[in-house]
């Protein structure tokens, strides 16, 4: 990839969000820094300390996060070729990708959860571990080509409480659940610290295209949910068009309310009140933004919605 194009993209993103980020200089610096490899321990396949002891034979500088006991970073860039990976003891996963599952209130062995856009399975397998491989998860994706990776990861990590479905979630049949997780397809701007992960020449119409799709998926989840059910919406983009705007439209169209999200020791910013000419409901501040310079991660957005 041409270095000059990379710099141009980062500069454009820094400029686009300068007015909504708390420290534009730190934000700009952070998105120009490479991101360390991160992974999650799969406690279904062994004792955490024993797995870490084995991994430290390759890298003694493995570091835990201070907000999730199973999340770690490493200097290794070939973790995917380790026996711990092949045996399902670890799952290579961005730290921000671990946050939606942690945003769900009271994940336990009795829950039924639908992961609406599940492939390749990072959040599905994390939830299965949190549920001790009990309860029930429906892992749905709309692309057959992605199901191979999803099923492979479920098998590798020893997940047995999950059913895989292939469906455009906007037309998913009515299905009762306690939690609907919508980690929606997006412009992926938040992954800018990784190479070749986002479209180089994003245009305004791209945000609108993603926003329309995201509204359709989230709308279907809200239609299916019953009173007291949770809907967690997340993206890996900075774009308000795909974040606050989408959630705001759901507040206008459904009998729902936003719930606070607090992950201990994780710094999270509030949802923004307005973007360009659009003003959002004051409740939107309960959404959470994860800025790269706050926790040395990707960028991310999460909202926890409860059906009234």
N, C-alpha and C positions, 0 to 999 in steps of 0.2 A: 504494500500500500504506500502511496506517495506521502511522505512526511508533511509536506506543505498542505495537502488536503486535510490531514488529520488536525493540524493546527487551526486551519480555517473553520472546520466544523466545531471544534472546542470553543473557539472565539465566538462563533455565532450563538452557541448555546449559552455561554457566559453573558453575552450581551442581552439575549432574549429574556433571561430570568433575573437580571441584575436588580430589578425593582421589587422583586418579591422575596429574594433571599436575604438572610440577616446580615451576611458579610460577603459582599460580592468579590472582594479580593481573595479571601480564603477559598471561596467556592471556585473561582477561576483557577487558583493554584491546584486545588484538589483534583479537578477533572483532567488536569494535565499529568497527573501522577499514575503510574501503573498500579493495578490492584493485586494484592497478594492472593494466592490460591487459598480457598477455604473449603472446609469439609465438615460433615456431621457424623458423629459416632452413632452407629445403629446398635442400641443396647439389646435388641432382640437376638443378636448374633454373638453376644459375649459380654464380659465385664469391661466397662469403660477403661479402667486403669490398665488392664492387661493389654487391651488393644492399643492404647497410647504408648505403653512400654515397647510394644513391637514396632510401632511407627517411628518412635524416637531413635531406632537403630539407623533409620535413613536420615532423619532430621531432628537434631536435639533442640532446635529452636522453635518447635511447635508451640503455639500460644493459644490459651483458651480465651474466649470472649468473656466479658464480665456481666453479660446479660442473658446468656443461654448456656447451660451446663454442657450441652452436647455439641456446641459450635466451636470450631478451632480454625486457626490460620497456620500456614506453613510456607516455607521458602521453596519447597519442592515444586517443580513444574511438570513432573511425570508421575504424579500420584495415581493416575489412572492405570498404570502398569504394575501396581503393587498387588501382592497377594491379598492384602486387606481389602482392596477395592473389589477384586474378582470374587472374593468369598462373601461379599456383602456386609462386612464389618463396618465399612464407611460408605458414605455417599458424598461425592464431590458436588458441592452446592454453594452458591453465593450466600453470604451472610444475610443479605436483605431477603432472599427467597425463604429463609427460615422464619421470618417475622409474621406472615399471615397466620400460620398455625398457632403462634404464640399470642395472637390477638383475639382468638376465639375464647370466650368465657367458658370455663368448666368443661374442658375436653376430658371425657372419661370413657370407660369401657361399655357404657350403655348407649352411647350416642349412635345416631345414624347421620352420616355426613355425605353430601354430594359434592365432589370436586368437579365443577362444571367444565373446566378447561384443563384437564389433568396432565396430559403428556408433557414431558417424559416421566413425570411421577415424583418429582422432588417433594412436593407438599403432601401428596397422597401417602408416600412412604413415611414421611415424618409424622403425619397424623396417626397412621397405623401403629407406629412405635409408641406414640403418646397414649394410645388406646390399648396398649399391651396386646395388640393383634386380636382384639375382641371388638364387640360392637359390629358396625357395618359401614363400609365406605363404598360408594358408587363412584368410580373414576371414569369420567366421560371425556371424549375428545371428538372433534369433528373431522379429523384427518386420519384415514386408514394408515398412511405412511408413518404416522407417529405412534401408532399403537404397538408396533414391534418393540420400540424402546421402552414404552410404558410397561408392557407385559414382562420384558426382560428384567427391568429393575424390580418389579414386584417379586419375581422369582428369585433374583439374586439376593435380595434383602430378606427373603423368607416371609413375605407378607401373605396371609391367608384369609384376611377378613374383607377383601376387596373384590368387587365385581367390575369388570371393564365393559363400557358401552361405547358405541360409535354413533354419534348423533350431533347435528347442529343444535346446540342447546336452545336456540331461539324457538325450536319446535319440539323440545323435549316433552314427553308425556307427563301428565300430572303425577308427581311422586312425592310422598311425604318424607320429610327429613327434619332433623333438629337444626342442622347447619347447612347452608349453601355457600360454598367457597367459589368466588368468581375472581380468579387470577387471570385477568383478561388479556388477550392479544393487544399489543400496543406498539407505539413508535419506538420503544426501547431506548429512549434518550438517556435514561439513567445508567445504562451499561456502557457509557462512553469511555470509561477507564479500561475497558477490555477491547481488544482489536477485532475489527471486522464484525461487530455485533449490531450496528444500526445503519440504516440507509444514509448514504453520504449527503444526499441533496434533498432533505426533507422540505416540503413546501406546506403552506398553510392548508391546502386542500387535503394533505395527508392526515393532518390532525382531525379534520372534520370526518374523513372516511373512517378512521379508527373510532372516533367518538360515536358515530352512528351504530357501528357494530357492537361496541361496549354497552350502549344503552339497551340494545336488543337483548343481549345476554342477561344483563342485570335486571331488566324489566321482567324477563321470564322467571328468574329466581324469586323476585318479589311477588309475582302472581301465584307461584306454587307455595310459598311460605304461608304458614298459619301463625296466629297470634302467639308471640313469645319466641318464635324461631329467629335464629341469627342468620344474617347474610353478610359475609365479609367480602369486600371488593378491594382489589389491589392491582397496581400496575408498576412497571419499572420505567416510568417516564416522568419528566418534570412538567409536562404540558398540562396546564389547567383545563384545556379543552377536553382532555381525556380523564381528568381527575375530578376536581370540584364541580365542573360543569355537568358531568355525567351524574354524580351523586345528587346535585341540586335538582336535576330533572326528575329523579326518582322521588325526592321529597315532595315535589309538586304533584306527582301522578299517583302516588300510593300512600296508604295509611301506614307509615313507617316513621321511626325516629332514629337519630344517630346516638350511639353510645360512646363513652370515653374509652380510649385505648391507652393502657399504661403497661409498658414492659420494663421491669425494674432495671435500672442502671443504663437504659438505652435512651439517648437524647433524641427527641422527636419534636419537630416543629408543628405548629397548628396549620389547619387548612386555611387558605387565603380567603379574604372577604370579597374580593372583586378581581376581575381580569378584563383588560380593555374596557369595553362599555357595559359589561355584564356585572351586576351585583348579585351576590349569593346570599342565601338564607344564613342568618347568624349561627345556626346550628352547624354549619359547615366547618366552623373552627374546631369541632370535635374530630374531624378527620386528622390524619397524621401524615406529615411529610418527613422523610428521612433524607437529609442532605449529605452528600459525600464527605464534606469537611467536618461533620459533627462526630462521626463514629468510624471514619476511614473505611467507608463502604461504597457500594453503588448508590444511586439515587432511587427512591421508592416512595410509594403512596399507598395508604391503607385507610379504609373506612369500615367501621363495624355498625351495621344496620340491624334494627330489631323491628319485626312486624308487630303492629299494634293490634 
